[in-house]
Amino acid sequence: MFHLSVPWWEFVLRGVVVYLFLLLFLRLTGRRQIGQYDPFDLILLLILSNAVQNSMNAGDNSLLGGLISALTLIGCHVLMSQLAWRSPRLARLIDGKPRVLIHAGQLDAGTLRAERLTADDVHAALRAAGCLHTHEVERATIETNGQITVVLRNRDSARGLEVES
C-alpha cells in the first residue's frame, strides 16, 4: 500500500509533464465551458484522463503513489494560478483574450472559425440573452472561460426607429 515501485520524484516529474501537456492541449482545443461540452467532448476528456493516468503512475498502484500524483497536479494548478495572477502576459497565454463574435449586428465568421463555434452555438447564447436575431446585438463576446456574453442594442435603434428626446 505504501511501497513505491518508482522513486517519488518520478511521480512528480511525470505529473508536471502530464499537467503541462493537458494545459496546452485543452488551450488549443477551444474555450467551451464544462457545461457546454457535448457528449463527444466529454468522452474525449474521460478517455484522456484514463490515458494519462498510466503515464503518471508508471504502473504503480500504491496509495502513496496516487497521493503524490494528486498533490503534484494540485500543486501545478495552484502554481499556475499564482503565476497567471501575477503576470498578465502569462494569463493571456494560458487563458487567451476575449474575442468579439458579433459587432453591431454582424457575425464575425473568422472569429467563429478560430474559436471552433458554430452559428448554432452563438444563436443559443443569443436566445439565452433574450434575443432572436443578430441585428438585435450590439456586441457578443466569447470570454476567456468560454461563456458568451451578449450586449443588446437599444431596442428602438435595432428596429430602425428614432427616439425623440
C-alpha positions in Angstrom: 0.0 0.0 0.0 2.8 2.4 0.8 5.6 0.8 -1.3 6.5 2.8 -4.4 7.8 0.9 -7.5 9.5 4.1 -8.8 11.2 7.0 -6.9 8.8 9.7 -5.5 10.4 12.4 -7.7 9.5 10.4 -10.8 5.8 10.8 -9.9 6.3 14.5 -9.5 8.1 14.8 -12.9 5.5 12.7 -14.6 2.7 14.7 -13.1 4.2 18.0 -14.1 4.8 16.8 -17.7 1.2 15.5 -18.0 -0.2 18.7 -16.4 1.6 20.9 -18.9 0.7 18.7 -21.8 -3.0 18.8 -20.9 -2.9 22.5 -20.3 -1.5 23.1 -23.8 -3.9 20.5 -25.3 -7.0 22.0 -23.7 -5.9 25.6 -24.5 -5.5 24.7 -28.2 -8.9 22.9 -28.5 -11.1 25.8 -27.7 -12.9 27.7 -24.9 -16.1 25.8 -24.3 -17.2 25.8 -20.7 -17.7 22.5 -19.0 -21.4 22.9 -19.2 -21.1 23.5 -23.0 -19.2 20.3 -23.8 -21.2 18.0 -26.0 -21.0 14.2 -25.4 -18.1 13.9 -27.9 -16.1 16.4 -25.9 -16.9 14.7 -22.6 -15.9 11.3 -24.0 -12.6 12.7 -25.1 -11.9 14.1 -21.6 -12.8 10.8 -19.9 -10.6 8.8 -22.2 -7.8 11.4 -21.8 -7.9 11.1 -18.0 -7.6 7.3 -18.3 -4.8 7.5 -20.8 -2.7 9.9 -18.8 -3.2 8.0 -15.6 -0.9 5.3 -16.8 1.8 7.7 -17.9 1.6 9.4 -14.5 1.8 6.4 -12.2 4.4 4.3 -14.2 2.4 1.2 -13.4 2.5 1.9 -9.6 -0.9 1.4 -8.0 0.1 2.2 -4.4 -1.8 4.7 -2.3 1.3 6.8 -1.7 2.0 7.0 -5.5 -1.6 8.1 -6.1 -1.4 10.8 -3.4 2.0 12.1 -4.8 0.5 12.3 -8.3 -2.7 14.1 -7.0 -0.6 16.5 -4.9 1.6 17.2 -7.9 -1.4 18.1 -10.1 -2.9 20.3 -7.4 0.4 22.0 -6.8 0.8 22.6 -10.6 -2.6 24.1 -10.7 -2.0 26.4 -7.7 1.4 27.4 -9.0 0.0 28.2 -12.5 -2.9 30.2 -10.9 -0.5 32.3 -8.8 1.8 32.9 -11.8 -1.1 33.9 -14.0 -2.4 36.2 -11.3 1.0 37.9 -11.0 1.7 38.1 -14.8 -1.0 39.4 -17.1 1.2 38.2 -20.1 1.2 34.6 -18.8 -2.6 34.8 -18.0 -3.3 35.8 -21.6 -1.1 33.0 -22.8 -2.9 30.4 -20.7 -6.4 31.8 -20.9 -6.4 33.8 -24.1 -8.2 37.0 -24.6 -12.0 37.7 -25.0 -12.9 37.8 -28.7 -15.8 39.6 -30.3 -18.2 37.3 -32.2 -20.8 39.9 -33.1 -20.3 43.6 -33.5 -23.1 46.0 -34.4 -25.3 43.1 -35.5 -22.7 41.5 -37.8 -21.4 38.0 -37.1 -17.7 37.5 -37.5 -17.2 34.3 -39.4 -13.4 34.3 -38.9 -13.7 34.5 -35.2 -16.3 31.7 -35.2 -13.9 29.5 -37.2 -10.9 30.4 -34.9 -13.0 29.6 -31.8 -14.5 26.4 -33.3 -18.0 27.7 -32.7 -21.0 27.1 -35.0 -23.7 29.7 -35.7 -26.0 27.5 -33.7 -23.7 27.9 -30.6 -23.9 31.6 -30.9 -27.7 31.7 -31.6 -28.2 29.5 -28.5 -26.3 32.2 -26.4 -28.4 34.9 -28.1 -31.6 33.2 -27.1 -30.4 32.8 -23.6 -29.8 36.5 -23.5 -33.3 37.2 -24.7 -32.9 38.0 -28.4 -33.6 36.0 -31.5 -31.6 37.8 -34.2 -28.0 39.1 -34.6 -29.3 42.5 -35.7 -30.5 43.0 -32.1 -27.0 42.6 -30.8 -24.5 45.5 -30.3 -21.8 43.1 -29.2 -21.4 39.4 -28.4 -18.1 38.3 -26.9 -16.7 34.9 -26.1 -15.0 35.3 -22.7 -11.8 33.5 -21.7 -13.9 31.0 -19.7 -15.9 30.1 -22.8 -19.0 31.9 -21.8 -20.6 34.1 -24.5 -21.8 37.5 -23.2 -24.3 39.5 -25.2 -24.9 43.2 -25.1 -28.2 44.1 -26.8 -28.7 47.2 -28.9 -31.2 49.7 -27.8 -34.5 48.1 -28.8 -35.7 51.2 -30.7 -32.5 51.6 -32.7 -32.4 47.9 -33.5 -35.8 48.4 -35.2 -34.6 51.5 -37.1 -36.8 53.9 -35.1 -35.6 57.2 -33.8 -36.3 58.1 -30.2 -37.4 61.6 -29.5 -35.6 63.4 -26.7 
